[in-house]
Every structure is written in structure tokens, then in C-alpha cells.
């Protein structure tokens, strides 16, 4: 046998394996973009802001205080100032209500709703005012609330110029991961976290929120002296959050989900 032919025969399996690998790589390069196109949302609805209202329903919040929170959010939304602020945004604002406490007890009490007109805002306010209370846990898991809110923002049918999470509560994190860990992930995705700290049981809660919970471009904390003051504080927070001035604060680039679209 010719030595050259023998050498060629020995190398043929390797060459065949290389050709097979190349064909598989080419197939992946062709098919993967098609799969991504199929799996991606076909028609994400553009909005100015995606906003999760994450409300504390842990055991430290009694039923009267829970009702004050729901009515407070509804009252704030129905105010002329907030209706006007929402109406200034092209494509409207997407809002959802999450009730959270400890561990996996978080519940989407009002699903994503796009509001732009007075009628749509008032309809959303009515849904929030009448939202039943979710399961009450003995712990306060702010980190879990942030993670669940991020999941909601990543999987909804809207795509906003800005994505925001509002954490409102009357206590510090005492369950699960430290909230700063979840905050870091949210900020890396281009999400801003704002806070509403209810101070009646913890006068230092606003400072705790600033250090450990809130973050991202233009983030801030609003304080409520107690649950009776919640409605006024929520109105101040929404007014600042939905203002065109805050929406002009540059983000650190689009979140990963938005970049993928």
C-alpha cells in the first residue's frame, strides 16, 4: 500500500468527524435565531413605564392596615395629579400589584394593566381597592419581593422605556437573602427600585431602605409616619415616580430582556 494512501486512510475518520461538527455548528447557527424568534413575544406592547407595586402583607400588617394600603393606592391613583402624570406618557403606563410577606407567599393581586386615560386609571384603582388579601406570613422577605417583582417584569407582555419596582412595608428584611443581593441583580437589569417606608414601628426604616433596598437611576425613598399617612405618601411617591422629569433620568442602558428584543 502506498504510504500516502495509508496515511490518508488513517486521517479520514478525523476529517469526517470535523465535517460532522461543522455541519452541526452551521445548523445551530441557522436554526437558533429562528427558535429565538419563535420563543420571543410576538407583539410586546410598548409603554412608557412598567411599574410593580409590591405591598407588604406580612403578620405585622393587620387587616385594617392592609385596607388602608389598598385604599391608599387607589386614592393616589385617582387623584387628578396622578391621572395627569400618567396621561402625559406616550403609550401609557403598565402597573401590577404584588402582595408579599415571607418566603413563597407572594401573590399577584392585580395583574398587569396598561393605563393611559382617566377611565382606565379609575378602573385599575377599583381593582386594587377591592383586591383580597394574600396569604399572610410571619416573616418579611424583602429580597423575595424584589426577585418576584423582577420575574413579573421579565415575563409580562409589555416593554417599557423604564422598569420600576416599588417596595412598601413597615419592617426590615428578616427572611431569606439580604435584600442588597436582589437589588444588585435588579439594577444590573436596568430596573430601578424605590421605597415607601412606614415608620410607625421603626423610625429608622427609611434609612434602612436607602442603604439596603432601593437602587438604580433616580431611586428614592418616601416615608409615611403610619398607615393613616400611607395614602398621602403613596401619592407623593407616584407623583415623583411618574413625572416626566424623573423619566428623563438616563438609565445605565437597557435591561437584558429589552436588549434581547
C-alpha positions as CSV (number, residue, x, y, z in Angstrom):
1,X,0.0,0.0,0.0
2,X,1.2,3.5,-0.8
3,X,2.3,5.2,2.4
4,X,0.5,8.3,1.4
5,X,-2.7,6.4,0.9
6,X,-2.3,4.7,4.3
7,X,-1.8,8.0,6.0
8,X,-4.9,9.4,4.2
9,X,-7.0,6.4,5.3
10,X,-5.9,6.8,8.9
11,X,-6.9,10.5,8.9
12,X,-10.3,10.0,7.1
13,X,-12.2,9.4,10.4
14,X,-10.9,12.6,11.9
15,X,-11.8,14.5,8.8
16,X,-15.2,13.0,8.8
17,X,-15.7,14.0,12.5
18,X,-14.6,17.5,11.7
19,X,-17.1,17.8,8.8
20,X,-19.8,16.5,11.0
21,X,-19.0,19.1,13.7
22,X,-19.0,21.8,11.1
23,X,-22.4,20.7,9.8
24,X,-23.8,20.7,13.3
25,X,-22.4,24.1,14.1
26,X,-23.9,25.5,10.8
27,X,-27.2,24.0,11.7
28,X,-27.2,25.6,15.1
29,X,-26.2,29.0,13.6
30,X,-29.1,28.8,11.2
31,X,-31.8,27.3,13.5
32,X,-31.1,29.1,16.8
33,X,-32.1,32.6,15.6
34,X,-35.3,31.0,14.2
35,X,-36.1,29.4,17.6
36,X,-35.4,32.6,19.4
37,X,-37.7,34.4,17.1
38,X,-40.4,31.9,17.7
39,X,-40.0,31.9,21.5
40,X,-39.8,35.6,21.9
41,X,-43.1,37.5,22.5
42,X,-44.6,38.2,19.1
43,X,-46.0,41.6,19.9
44,X,-44.8,43.2,23.1
45,X,-46.9,46.2,23.9
46,X,-44.8,49.4,24.2
47,X,-45.3,51.5,27.3
48,X,-43.5,54.4,28.9
49,X,-43.1,52.7,32.3
50,X,-43.5,49.2,33.8
51,X,-44.2,49.5,37.5
52,X,-44.7,46.8,40.1
53,X,-46.4,48.0,43.3
54,X,-45.0,45.5,45.9
55,X,-47.0,45.8,49.1
56,X,-46.2,44.2,52.5
57,X,-48.9,41.9,53.8
58,X,-46.9,40.2,56.5
59,X,-48.2,39.5,60.0
60,X,-47.1,42.9,61.2
61,X,-49.8,44.4,59.0
62,X,-53.3,43.8,60.4
63,X,-56.5,43.8,58.3
64,X,-57.2,47.5,59.0
65,X,-53.7,48.5,57.9
66,X,-54.0,46.2,54.9
67,X,-57.2,48.0,53.9
68,X,-55.5,51.4,54.4
69,X,-52.8,50.3,52.0
70,X,-55.2,49.2,49.3
71,X,-57.4,52.2,49.6
72,X,-54.4,54.5,49.8
73,X,-53.0,53.2,46.5
74,X,-56.4,53.5,44.9
75,X,-56.9,57.0,46.2
76,X,-53.5,58.1,45.0
77,X,-54.1,56.7,41.5
78,X,-57.5,58.5,41.3
79,X,-56.1,61.9,42.2
80,X,-56.1,64.5,39.4
81,X,-52.3,64.9,39.7
82,X,-51.6,61.2,39.1
83,X,-54.1,60.9,36.3
84,X,-52.5,63.9,34.6
85,X,-49.0,62.5,35.1
86,X,-50.0,59.1,33.6
87,X,-51.7,60.9,30.7
88,X,-48.5,62.7,29.8
89,X,-46.7,59.5,28.9
90,X,-47.0,58.3,25.3
91,X,-48.3,54.7,25.2
92,X,-49.3,54.8,28.8
93,X,-48.0,53.0,31.9
94,X,-48.2,49.3,32.8
95,X,-48.9,48.7,36.5
96,X,-49.3,45.4,38.5
97,X,-49.9,44.8,42.3
98,X,-47.8,42.2,44.2
99,X,-48.6,41.3,47.8
100,X,-45.6,39.9,49.6
101,X,-44.6,38.7,53.1
102,X,-42.3,35.8,53.8
103,X,-40.9,33.1,51.5
104,X,-43.0,32.0,48.6
105,X,-46.2,33.6,49.8
106,X,-46.1,36.5,47.3
107,X,-49.2,36.8,45.2
108,X,-50.0,38.9,42.1
109,X,-53.2,40.5,43.4
110,X,-53.8,42.7,40.3
111,X,-52.2,41.6,37.0
112,X,-50.5,43.9,34.5
113,X,-52.8,46.6,33.4
114,X,-51.9,49.4,30.9
115,X,-53.5,52.7,31.9
116,X,-53.4,56.0,29.9
117,X,-56.9,57.6,30.3
118,X,-58.8,58.7,33.3
119,X,-61.3,55.8,32.8
120,X,-58.6,53.2,32.7
121,X,-56.8,54.6,35.8
122,X,-60.1,54.6,37.8
123,X,-60.8,51.0,36.7
124,X,-57.4,49.9,37.9
125,X,-57.9,51.8,41.2
126,X,-61.2,50.0,41.7
127,X,-59.4,46.6,41.2
128,X,-56.7,47.5,43.7
129,X,-59.2,48.8,46.3
130,X,-61.1,45.5,46.1
131,X,-58.1,43.2,45.9
132,X,-58.4,40.4,48.5
133,X,-55.5,39.9,50.9
134,X,-53.0,37.2,50.0
135,X,-51.7,34.6,52.5
136,X,-50.1,36.3,55.5
137,X,-46.7,35.1,56.6
138,X,-44.9,35.7,59.8
139,X,-41.7,36.9,58.1
140,X,-40.7,39.9,56.0
141,X,-38.7,38.8,52.9
142,X,-37.9,41.9,51.0
143,X,-35.4,40.0,48.9
144,X,-38.1,37.6,47.8
145,X,-40.4,40.5,46.9
146,X,-37.7,42.1,44.7
147,X,-37.0,38.8,43.0
148,X,-40.7,38.1,42.4
149,X,-41.1,41.6,41.0
150,X,-38.2,41.1,38.7
151,X,-39.8,37.9,37.4
152,X,-43.0,39.8,36.7
153,X,-41.1,42.5,34.8
154,X,-39.2,39.9,32.8
155,X,-42.2,37.8,31.7
156,X,-45.0,40.3,31.1
157,X,-46.4,41.3,27.7
158,X,-45.2,44.9,27.9
159,X,-41.9,46.6,27.1
160,X,-41.2,49.9,28.8
161,X,-38.7,52.6,28.4
162,X,-38.3,52.3,32.2
163,X,-38.9,49.4,34.6
164,X,-39.5,50.1,38.3
165,X,-40.3,48.2,41.5
166,X,-41.9,49.9,44.5
167,X,-41.3,48.2,47.8
168,X,-43.6,49.4,50.6
169,X,-43.5,48.0,54.1
170,X,-43.2,48.5,57.8
171,X,-40.3,46.3,58.7
172,X,-36.8,45.2,57.8
173,X,-35.8,42.0,56.0
174,X,-35.8,39.0,58.4
175,X,-36.1,36.1,56.0
176,X,-34.1,34.8,53.0
177,X,-31.2,36.5,51.3
178,X,-30.1,40.0,52.2
179,X,-32.2,42.5,50.0
180,X,-29.0,44.1,48.7
181,X,-28.2,40.9,46.7
182,X,-31.6,41.0,44.9
183,X,-31.2,44.8,44.4
184,X,-27.9,44.3,42.7
185,X,-29.4,41.8,40.2
186,X,-32.3,44.2,39.5
187,X,-30.1,47.2,39.0
188,X,-27.9,45.1,36.6
189,X,-31.0,44.5,34.5
190,X,-31.7,48.3,34.3
191,X,-34.5,48.1,36.9
192,X,-34.9,50.9,39.5
193,X,-36.2,50.1,43.0
194,X,-38.0,52.8,45.0
195,X,-39.3,52.5,48.5
196,X,-42.1,53.6,50.8
197,X,-41.2,53.1,54.4
198,X,-43.9,53.1,57.0
199,X,-42.3,54.3,60.2
200,X,-44.7,53.7,63.0
201,X,-42.9,50.6,64.2
202,X,-39.4,51.5,63.1
203,X,-38.3,55.2,62.9
204,X,-35.1,54.1,61.2
205,X,-36.8,52.2,58.4
206,X,-36.3,54.9,55.7
207,X,-32.6,54.9,56.3
208,X,-32.5,51.1,56.1
209,X,-34.4,51.2,52.8
210,X,-31.9,53.7,51.4
211,X,-28.9,51.6,52.3
212,X,-30.2,48.1,51.6
213,X,-33.3,48.1,49.4
214,X,-33.5,51.0,46.9
215,X,-31.2,51.5,43.9
216,X,-30.9,52.3,40.3
217,X,-31.1,55.6,38.3
218,X,-33.2,58.2,40.1
219,X,-34.1,55.9,43.0
220,X,-35.6,57.4,46.2
221,X,-37.4,56.6,49.4
222,X,-40.7,58.2,50.7
223,X,-41.7,57.9,54.3
224,X,-45.2,57.5,55.8
225,X,-45.5,58.2,59.6
226,X,-48.0,55.4,59.9
227,X,-50.6,53.6,57.9
228,X,-53.0,56.5,58.2
229,X,-50.4,58.6,56.3
230,X,-49.9,55.9,53.7
231,X,-52.3,57.4,51.0
232,X,-50.5,60.8,51.2
233,X,-47.1,59.2,51.0
234,X,-48.2,57.0,48.0
235,X,-49.5,60.0,46.2
236,X,-46.2,61.8,46.7
237,X,-44.3,58.7,45.5
238,X,-46.3,58.1,42.4
239,X,-46.3,61.8,41.5
240,X,-42.5,61.8,41.6
241,X,-42.1,58.4,40.0
242,X,-44.4,59.1,37.1
243,X,-43.2,62.6,36.4
244,X,-41.7,63.3,33.1
245,X,-38.7,64.8,34.9
246,X,-37.8,61.5,36.6
247,X,-38.4,59.6,33.4
248,X,-35.7,61.8,31.8
249,X,-33.1,60.4,34.2
250,X,-30.8,58.3,32.0
251,X,-30.7,54.6,32.7
252,X,-27.5,52.6,32.6
253,X,-28.5,51.0,29.3
254,X,-31.5,48.7,28.6
255,X,-32.1,45.6,30.7
256,X,-31.1,42.2,29.3
257,X,-34.7,41.4,28.4
258,X,-35.1,44.6,26.4
259,X,-31.7,44.3,24.7
260,X,-32.8,40.8,23.5
261,X,-35.8,42.2,21.7
